[in-house]
């Protein structure tokens, strides 16, 4: 895989932390930054995919109306309160 160089500006404290992590792991600062960047990108891609799936599900009519969901949650909370009060 080919690589490209990018340049970023960041606070000196962040650079110090990256250096400390790199030394502790016996890795280069570049490796630490690349690893962190890849993890962030993977997480954001997963997050966006989930949002897209949820939107598609709603568009297909598979969602639960807000009012219905809130009524169900309220009932669960009330059941829990009653159960707690009966156990005292």
Secondary structure, 3 states (H helix, E strand, C coil): CCCCCCCCCCCHHHHHHHHHHHHHHCCCHHHHHHHHHHHHHHHHHHHHHHHHHHHHHHHCCCCCCHHHHHHHHHHHHHHHHHHHHHCC
